[in-house]
Amino acid sequence: MHSEAAAPSLDDIVLDVAGAAKIFSGNVVALEDASLSIRRGEVHCLLGANGAGKSTLLKIIAGAHSLTRGTLLLDGVPCRFRSPQEAALAGISMIYQELDLVPQLTVAQNMLLGRVPGRWGMIDRARRLRVAEAALARVGANFSASAAVGSLSIANQQLTAIARSLTMDAKVIIMDEPSAALNETELERVFEVIREITRLGVAILYVSHRLGEIRAIGDRVTVLRNGRTVDTFAVATTTEQILVEAVLGRNQALLERQARRPAGEALALDVRRLRGPQGLDIRDLRVRQGEIIGLSGLNGSGRTSFLHALFGDLRFTGEVMLSGTPYAPRRPGDAIGRGVALVPEDRKTQGLFLDAAIYRNAMLPSLRHRRLLTHERMRGTARPVLSDLSTRFHSLDQPVRQLSGGNQQKVVFAKWVVAGSRILLLDEPSRGLDVGAKAELYALVRRLAEDGAAIIVASSELDEIYVNCDYIWVFHEGRNIHRFDPTHASRDEILKVGLVGSDTTAETLS
């Protein structure tokens, strides 16, 4: 393996997966040749693009899927788990991104659910409480085992799930995107707990698309691509560029700035003055057809409020022109009717109906005035658009929740393409996506702009909009204070203005 100082002895390895393959009905290959070797007491990270096979590999290890081909050894003993319960009894615990805790039950009840101590059919509540409190003490929790899980913060729910793993005498704890709902302070607390339990010899399999997290917490990282293991790297001696190249393969150029033809002269959106809630005051912001405008700034700077005002979610006053005519939407339906679309920050709760079929999600905005559409006609309309956006799925009738995050986001885009939207408002469009899915997403954004769409992208990831946008507006305390051309301005210049709210070298708006 790449960057390994020495091969570990067999005694060091707690979990060894070799040549793992998973083929579903219909000859769908989800995993082709994946290998993974985890040492005792290490944090072993798993990295890969959406669709690389990460979730399938995790479910095989955790007993939710069976192996089609390959071997799995736990403490050197071959295993073929038939259920998650079997895996848990053997010492493998999985903490899902969407925590499988029951909010109405107490911490203690959740931690020993299905494993309640007692005799002759009677629950030993005192013993359950003692076991739960001991496990909470091991993770440094400062809340009671008698508290209802629903009353806890997301970070403390994470600690509850980790403590539950310890009550199972877990040898390997799998953590699937644990940072998704945590702020930096909460995540550092979870990291402290991870470091503490690895000192006890427990191994952590940590899944994340954030390279900064992997560098902060990982010992080694295994990269999957197209259902195969690419390599395993020592985190301390491997650059982020090497990891990005391993994830993307030949597609790494998608993260570099691409030459784009200039946008046309026609103004799609002219925000001469827009005043809204919480001090929002935007002036002289214009977007031409075929142009991609980025919005940068700290959280709370007004980027999201601005997009929601344009979409009719928030009332505003002022003067806004859309394709040369006045624009003042009173509700989202007005915006949609004028060809304005919003891709919201949280696609799962605001952009999609997760249990509805893919084709129904792709047709949602278009159903307002088409009451006689048959399901077959809807499938026929949705299919070519989804295909053109390179959306990967098995069937149009699949619930959209079964898709990867990147493909879910493409379904959100598809519904606006089907609706004929010409102004796209993108709020943190790459949130929750891995490196490869982000690259695909922005390639799609550039294609839509080439087709004439006017696009505004609000993002906390300056590197992404710096590479992909024609101009970048910096927002600060509800105002747009300066516009930068990324072909001439440096990232540091843009970042500085976002932090301090002014730039002595640039003209700010009066």
C-alpha positions in Angstrom: 0.0 0.0 0.0 1.1 3.6 -0.7 2.8 5.5 2.1 2.8 2.5 4.6 5.9 2.5 6.8 5.6 -1.2 7.5 3.0 -3.9 7.0 1.0 -4.5 10.2 1.3 -7.8 11.9 -1.7 -10.1 11.9 -2.2 -9.5 15.6 -2.6 -5.7 14.9 -5.5 -6.2 12.5 -9.0 -6.4 14.0 -11.0 -6.3 10.7 -9.8 -7.4 7.3 -12.0 -7.3 4.2 -10.5 -8.7 1.0 -11.9 -8.7 -2.6 -15.4 -7.7 -1.5 -18.0 -7.7 -4.2 -21.7 -7.1 -4.1 -24.0 -7.7 -7.1 -27.7 -7.0 -6.7 -30.6 -8.4 -8.7 -30.6 -7.3 -12.3 -26.8 -7.7 -12.4 -26.3 -4.3 -10.8 -22.7 -4.2 -9.5 -22.5 -2.0 -6.4 -19.1 -3.2 -5.3 -16.5 -5.0 -7.4 -13.2 -5.5 -5.6 -12.9 -3.7 -2.3 -10.3 -4.4 0.4 -9.9 -2.8 3.8 -7.6 -3.6 6.7 -8.2 -1.9 10.1 -5.8 -2.0 13.0 -6.8 -2.0 16.7 -7.0 1.4 18.2 -6.7 3.3 14.9 -9.0 5.8 13.2 -9.3 4.4 9.6 -11.0 6.8 7.2 -13.0 5.8 4.1 -13.1 8.3 1.2 -14.7 8.1 -2.2 -17.0 9.8 -4.6 -20.8 9.3 -4.4 -21.4 5.9 -6.1 -17.9 4.6 -5.3 -19.3 1.8 -3.1 -18.7 3.3 0.4 -22.3 2.7 1.6 -22.4 -0.9 0.2 -19.0 -1.7 1.9 -20.2 -0.3 5.2 -23.4 -2.3 5.1 -21.5 -5.5 4.3 -19.3 -5.0 7.3 -22.3 -4.1 9.5 -24.3 -7.1 8.4 -27.0 -5.3 6.4 -25.8 -6.8 3.1 -24.3 -10.2 2.4 -21.1 -10.6 0.4 -21.5 -11.8 -3.2 -17.8 -12.5 -3.3 -14.8 -12.0 -1.1 -13.8 -12.5 2.6 -14.4 -10.7 5.9 -12.2 -11.6 8.9 -12.8 -10.3 12.4 -9.9 -11.0 14.7 -8.7 -13.4 12.1 -11.9 -15.4 12.1 -14.0 -15.6 8.8 -17.4 -14.1 9.2 -20.6 -14.0 7.1 -23.1 -11.8 9.0 -26.7 -12.5 8.2 -28.0 -9.4 10.0 -26.9 -6.3 11.8 -27.7 -8.0 15.1 -25.2 -10.8 14.3 -22.5 -8.2 13.4 -23.2 -6.3 16.6 -22.9 -9.4 18.7 -19.6 -10.1 17.1 -18.3 -6.6 18.0 -19.2 -4.3 15.0 -21.3 -1.3 15.8 -22.5 1.2 13.1 -23.5 4.8 13.9 -25.5 6.0 10.9 -25.5 9.6 9.6 -29.2 9.8 10.5 -29.0 8.5 14.0 -31.2 5.4 14.8 -32.2 6.6 18.2 -35.8 6.8 19.5 -36.4 10.5 20.6 -39.2 9.6 23.0 -37.1 7.1 25.0 -34.4 8.0 27.6 -30.7 7.7 26.9 -30.5 4.5 29.0 -33.4 2.9 27.2 -31.9 3.7 23.8 -28.5 2.5 24.8 -29.7 -1.0 25.8 -32.7 -1.3 23.5 -33.1 -4.9 22.6 -30.5 -5.9 25.3 -32.4 -5.0 28.4 -30.9 -6.5 31.6 -33.3 -8.4 33.7 -34.5 -11.8 35.0 -37.7 -13.8 34.6 -39.2 -11.3 32.2 -38.6 -8.4 34.6 -36.5 -5.4 33.5 -33.7 -4.5 35.9 -34.0 -0.7 35.6 -31.3 0.1 38.2 -28.8 -2.1 36.4 -29.7 -0.6 33.0 -29.1 2.9 34.5 -25.8 1.9 35.9 -24.5 0.4 32.6 -25.7 3.5 30.7 -24.1 5.9 33.2 -20.8 4.0 33.1 -20.7 4.2 29.3 -21.6 7.9 29.3 -18.7 8.5 31.8 -16.3 6.8 29.3 -17.2 9.3 26.6 -17.1 12.3 29.0 -20.9 13.0 28.6 -22.3 15.7 30.9 -26.0 14.8 30.6 -28.1 12.2 32.4 -28.8 8.7 31.3 -32.4 9.5 32.4 -32.8 12.4 29.9 -35.0 11.9 26.9 -32.9 11.6 23.7 -35.2 14.1 21.9 -34.2 16.8 24.4 -30.5 16.5 23.6 -28.4 18.4 21.1 -27.3 16.6 18.0 -23.8 16.4 19.4 -25.0 14.8 22.6 -27.1 12.3 20.6 -23.9 11.4 18.7 -22.2 10.8 22.1 -25.2 8.6 23.1 -24.7 6.5 20.0 -21.0 6.2 20.7 -21.6 5.2 24.3 -24.2 2.7 23.1 -21.5 1.1 21.0 -19.3 0.8 24.1 -22.1 -1.1 26.0 -21.9 -3.7 23.2 -18.1 -4.2 23.8 -17.6 -3.0 20.2 -14.2 -3.9 18.6 -15.0 -1.7 15.5 -17.2 1.4 15.5 -18.3 2.6 12.1 -19.1 6.3 12.0 -20.9 7.4 8.8 -20.5 11.2 8.1 -20.8 12.1 11.8 -20.1 15.8 11.2 -23.1 16.4 8.9 -25.2 18.1 11.6 -22.4 19.3 14.0 -20.8 22.7 14.3 -17.0 23.0 14.8 -17.1 23.0 18.6 -19.4 19.9 18.7 -17.3 18.1 16.2 -14.1 18.7 18.2 -15.9 17.2 21.3 -16.7 14.1 19.3 -13.1 14.0 18.1 -11.9 14.1 21.7 -14.1 11.1 22.5 -12.8 9.2 19.4 -9.2 9.8 20.5 -10.1 8.5 24.0 -11.8 5.3 22.9 -9.1 4.4 20.4 -6.6 4.6 23.3 -8.7 1.7 24.8 -8.0 -0.3 21.6 -11.3 0.2 19.9 -11.0 0.8 16.1 -12.9 3.5 14.4 -13.9 3.3 10.7 -14.6 7.0 9.9 -16.5 7.9 6.7 -16.3 11.5 5.5 -15.9 13.5 2.3 -14.2 16.4 4.2 -10.5 16.2 3.7 -9.9 18.6 6.6 -11.6 16.2 9.0 -9.7 13.2 7.7 -6.4 15.1 8.3 -7.6 16.1 11.8 -8.7 12.7 13.1 -7.4 9.9 10.8 -4.4 7.6 11.0 -4.9 6.0 7.6 -7.4 6.5 4.8 -8.6 4.0 2.2 -10.0 5.4 -1.1 -12.7 3.7 -3.1 -13.4 4.5 -6.8 -16.0 2.7 -9.0 -16.4 -0.1 -6.5 -12.7 -0.8 -6.1 -10.1 0.0 -3.6 -7.6 2.5 -5.1 -5.1 2.5 -2.3 -4.6 3.1 1.5 -2.6 6.1 2.6 -0.9 7.2 5.8 -2.7 10.5 6.5 0.3 12.3 8.1 2.5 11.9 5.0 -0.1 12.2 2.2 -1.1 15.6 0.6 -4.7 16.6 -0.1 -3.8 16.7 -3.8 -2.9 13.1 -3.8 -6.2 12.2 -2.1 -8.2 14.3 -4.5 -6.5 12.6 -7.5 -7.1 9.2 -6.0 -10.9 10.0 -5.6 -11.4 11.6 -9.0 -9.0 9.6 -11.1 -9.0 11.2 -14.6 -11.7 13.6 -13.6 -9.5 15.7 -11.4 -9.4 18.5 -14.0 -13.0 19.2 -13.1 -11.8 21.0 -10.0 -9.7 23.4 -12.1 -11.0 26.7 -13.6 -12.4 26.0 -17.0 -12.3 28.5 -20.0 -15.8 29.8 -20.6 -17.2 31.9 -23.3 -18.3 35.4 -22.2 -21.9 35.9 -21.2 -24.2 37.8 -23.4 -25.1 41.5 -22.9 -28.8 40.8 -22.0 -29.6 41.3 -18.4 -31.5 38.5 -16.8 -31.7 40.0 -13.3 -31.1 43.6 -12.3 -31.3 44.2 -8.5 -31.2 48.0 -8.3 -32.3 48.1 -4.7 -33.7 45.3 -2.5 -34.5 45.8 1.2 -35.7 42.9 3.3 -35.8 41.4 6.8 -32.9 41.4 9.2 -31.2 44.4 7.6 -31.0 43.0 4.1 -30.0 45.9 1.8 -28.7 44.8 -1.7 -27.8 47.4 -4.4 -26.7 47.3 -8.0 -26.3 43.5 -8.3 -26.8 42.3 -11.9 -26.7 38.9 -13.6 -26.5 38.5 -17.4 -27.9 35.5 -19.3 -25.2 32.8 -19.3 -23.4 34.2 -16.3 -22.5 32.5 -13.0 -22.4 34.9 -10.0 -21.0 33.7 -6.7 -22.1 35.0 -3.3 -19.4 34.8 -0.6 -19.4 35.9 3.1 -19.7 34.6 6.6 -22.7 32.7 7.9 -25.5 35.3 8.6 -24.1 37.7 6.0 -27.5 37.7 4.2 -26.7 35.4 1.2 -29.5 32.9 2.0 -32.0 35.7 2.9 -31.3 37.4 -0.5 -32.0 34.2 -2.5 -35.2 33.5 -0.6 -36.4 37.0 -1.1 -35.8 36.6 -4.9 -37.7 33.3 -4.7 -40.7 34.9 -3.0 -40.1 33.3 0.4 -39.4 36.7 2.0 -41.1 39.9 1.3 -38.9 42.8 0.1 -39.2 46.4 -1.1 -37.2 48.2 -3.7 -36.7 47.9 -7.4 -35.8 44.6 -9.1 -36.1 44.0 -12.8 -36.4 40.5 -14.4 -35.6 40.5 -18.2 -36.4 44.2 -18.3 -39.8 44.1 -16.5 -40.5 44.8 -12.8 -40.3 41.8 -10.5 -41.8 41.6 -7.0 -42.9 38.0 -6.2 -45.4 37.7 -3.3 -44.9 33.9 -3.0 -42.7 31.2 -4.6 -45.4 30.4 -7.1 -45.0 33.9 -8.6 -41.2 33.3 -8.9 -41.7 29.9 -10.5 -44.1 31.4 -13.0 -41.4 33.9 -14.0 -38.8 31.2 -14.5 -37.0 31.7 -11.2 -35.9 28.5 -9.4 -34.3 27.8 -5.9 -32.1 24.9 -5.1 -32.3 25.1 -1.3 -29.5 24.4 1.2 -31.3 21.3 2.6 -32.4 19.2 -0.4 -33.8 16.5 1.8 -36.4 18.6 3.6 -36.9 21.5 1.2 -36.0 20.2 -2.2 -37.4 16.7 -2.5 -40.1 14.3 -1.4 -37.7 11.5 -0.4 -40.3 8.7 -0.5 -41.7 9.7 -3.9 -40.5 8.2 -7.1 -37.6 9.9 -9.0 -39.8 10.9 -11.9 -42.5 12.4 -9.7 -39.8 14.6 -8.0 -38.5 15.7 -11.4 -41.9 16.8 -12.5 -43.1 18.6 -9.3 -43.0 22.2 -10.4 -44.4 21.3 -13.9 -47.6 19.7 -12.4 -49.1 23.1 -11.4 -50.8 23.6 -14.8 -50.7 20.1 -16.2 -53.5 18.1 -14.5 -54.0 15.6 -17.3 -50.4 14.2 -17.4 -50.3 10.4 -17.1 -47.5 8.7 -15.2 -46.1 7.3 -18.4 -46.0 10.8 -20.0 -44.3 12.1 -16.8 -41.7 9.3 -17.0 -41.2 10.1 -20.7 -40.6 13.8 -19.9 -38.3 13.3 -16.9 -36.1 10.5 -18.4 -34.2 12.5 -21.1 -33.6 15.5 -18.7 -32.3 13.2 -15.9 -30.1 11.4 -18.5 -28.8 14.7 -19.9 -27.8 15.6 -16.3 -25.9 12.3 -16.0 -28.1 11.2 -13.1 -27.4 7.6 -12.0 -30.4 5.4 -11.0 -31.8 1.9 -11.5 -35.4 2.9 -12.2 -37.4 6.0 -12.5 -39.8 4.5 -10.0 -37.2 4.3 -7.3 -37.8 6.4 -4.2 -35.4 9.4 -4.5 -34.1 8.6 -1.0 -32.3 5.6 -2.5 -30.0 7.8 -4.5 -26.6 9.1 -3.5 -26.4 12.8 -2.3 -25.0 13.9 -5.7 -27.7 12.2 -7.7 -30.4 13.6 -5.4 -29.1 17.0 -6.1 -29.3 16.3 -9.8 -33.0 15.4 -9.4 -33.5 18.8 -7.8 -31.8 20.5 -10.8 -33.8 18.3 -13.2 -37.2 19.5 -11.8 -36.3 23.1 -12.7 -34.9 22.2 -16.1 -38.2 20.4 -16.9 -40.1 23.5 -15.7 -38.1 25.7 -18.1 -36.5 27.9 -15.3 -34.0 30.4 -16.7 -32.7 31.9 -13.4 -31.3 29.5 -10.9 -30.7 30.4 -7.3 -28.3 27.9 -5.7 -28.0 27.9 -1.9 -25.0 25.9 -0.7 -25.5 23.4 -3.6 -22.5 21.2 -2.8 -23.2 20.8 1.0 -22.9 17.1 2.0 -21.4 16.1 -1.3 -18.0 14.5 -1.7 -15.2 15.8 -3.9 -16.2 13.9 -7.0 -19.9 14.8 -6.7 -19.0 18.5 -6.2 -16.9 18.4 -9.4 -19.9 16.9 -11.3 -22.3 19.4 -9.8 -20.3 22.4 -10.9 -19.7 20.9 -14.4 -23.5 20.8 -14.6 -23.8 24.4 -13.4 -21.4 25.5 -16.2 -23.4 23.5 -18.8 -26.7 25.2 -17.8 -25.0 28.6 -18.0 -23.7 27.7 -21.5 -27.3 27.0 -22.4 -28.2 30.5 -21.4 -29.3 30.2 -17.7 -28.4 33.0 -15.3 -27.1 31.5 -12.1 -26.4 32.8 -8.6 -24.5 30.5 -6.2 -24.3 31.2 -2.5 -21.6 29.1 -0.9 -19.4 28.9 2.2 -16.8 27.1 0.1 -14.8 30.0 -1.4 -12.5 27.7 -3.4 -15.6 26.3 -5.2 -17.1 29.6 -6.4 -13.6 31.0 -7.0 -13.0 28.3 -9.6 -16.5 28.2 -11.1 -18.0 31.8 -11.1 -17.6 34.7 -13.5 -17.8 37.2 -10.6 -18.0 37.0 -6.8 -20.0 39.4 -4.7 -19.0 39.5 -1.0 -21.9 39.9 1.5 -21.4 41.4 4.9 -24.2 42.1 7.5 -26.9 42.0 4.9 -25.1 44.2 2.3 -23.3 43.3 -0.9 -20.1 45.3 -0.3 -17.8 44.5 -3.2 -17.7 42.6 -6.5 -14.5 40.6 -7.5 -13.3 39.2 -10.8 -11.6 35.9 -9.7 -9.4 36.0 -12.8 -7.7 39.1 -11.3 -8.4 38.9 -7.5 -6.8 36.4 -5.1 -8.7 34.2 -2.8 -7.1 36.0 0.2 -8.4 39.4 -1.0 -11.9 38.0 -1.2 -11.7 36.2 2.1 -10.3 39.4 3.9 -13.2 41.5 2.7 -15.7 38.9 3.9 -14.1 38.8 7.3 -13.6 42.5 8.0 -16.5 43.9 6.0 -14.5 46.4 4.0 -11.5 46.7 1.7 -9.4 49.8 1.6 -8.1 48.9 -1.9 -11.5 48.6 -3.4 -14.5 50.9 -3.9 -17.3 49.8 -1.7 -20.9 50.6 -2.4 -22.4 53.8 -0.9 
